[in-house]
Amino acid sequence: MKATELGRVFADDEVAALYKYRAPYPREVYAILERLVVEPRVVLDAGTGTGALARSFPASIVRIDALDPSAAMIRVGRTLPGGDDPRIRWMVGRAEDAPLSSPYGLITSGASLHWMQADVVLPRFRDALAPGARLAIVDTETTHSGDWRSEFLDVIRHYSPRDHHVETHEMVAQVVAQGRLILEGEQRTAPERFDQSVDDYMSLLGSTSTLSRVTLGSRASAFETACREVIARHGMTRIGSEVVGYVAWGRPA
């Protein structure tokens, strides 16, 4: 399945509603972003989704333009903690062509740049940045431990419509190699523990492009059954993970 087809999943109301089950960004991520922002202290959060980044920016940021092509994501984001922050200007639109109120002292892209046309958005971001401002590409890297994990991943590989998920650090390396981004730095945060119930973990999987009900269709129930069978065989009642924040920053070329 092509990325453009998978990206349409995020317009689905159920997928947007399930976003709240994803692990939050580690707190250290916001300290990194605060160090990067310059005047004017206005941020464009491109591909904001439900505003996981936008709703938690430190008080020193005076305005956040939270932009996403999915009206469903924006609707949910407004209802979540911090979604009514008056600094946030929720905007439905594509980063490729939405009107922007530049200049921005920082542009962030949280686990979303791979859904955009890099050859279009990176020049737009370059032109929208204030002098000395940067683009920060943000994501999380999650690890699970235990004997159950390899068996569980086999189930995911069987049902997922994609053979390989391109990690954000791999995508950053690609755009740098293509000459589209001048990379200035990368940093990973200390890991933070994230635990959730089995039901919440299944909801988290349902918020992803490859494992949502809208993607799996008639195979969705079989996928959930197979997942729960693995978890039950290992006697698990909660799913624990270690979440590391990843931030890469630089200037679009």
Beta strands, then each sheet from edge to edge (+ up, - down):
strand 1: 42-46
strand 2: 63-68
strand 3: 88-92
strand 4: 104-110
strand 5: 129-143
strand 6: 181-188
strand 7: 192-197
strand 8: 238-252
sheet 1: 3+ 2+ 1+ 4+ 5+ 8- 6+
sheet 2: 3+ 2+ 1+ 4+ 5+ 8- 7+
end
